[in-house]
Amino acid sequence: MLQETQDREEIIQRVAALDIGKADLVCCARVPGEGRAGRRLQEVQAYSTMTRSLLGMSGRLRCLACRVRITHQFGALVL
């Protein structure tokens, strides 16, 4: 049975979703597009779970000024 929640809608302009595995992860970053209003840019990139690769991903997300949503088989966490 569906139940009503107290969640409020939140629109995040710059967001990244991470799908994390043991050996690698996939990062999808979405940011506002330049030019026409309402357009979005998206970048999907795979990274290994090694420190150097994760630091590179972290730097890229900082450059894009993204908030991160981590997804896994049990739910999601927004950072």
C-alpha positions, 0 to 999 in steps of 0.5 A: 500500500502506498503511503503519503510522505512528508518529502518536499520536492527539491531541484538540484541544479548540479548533481552527480549520481554514483553507482558503486561496485567493488572494483569500479563505479560509474558517475553521471554528472548533470549540470545546467546547459549554456545557452537556451534555458532548461537545457542540461549537460550530462557526462557519464564516466567510469572510474576504478575504485583505486585512490588515484582514480577516485581523487580524479573523479572528486576533482572533476565533480568539484570543477562542476560544482556538483552535489553527489547522490550515491546509489547502491542496491539498498537505497540512496544517500545524498551528500 
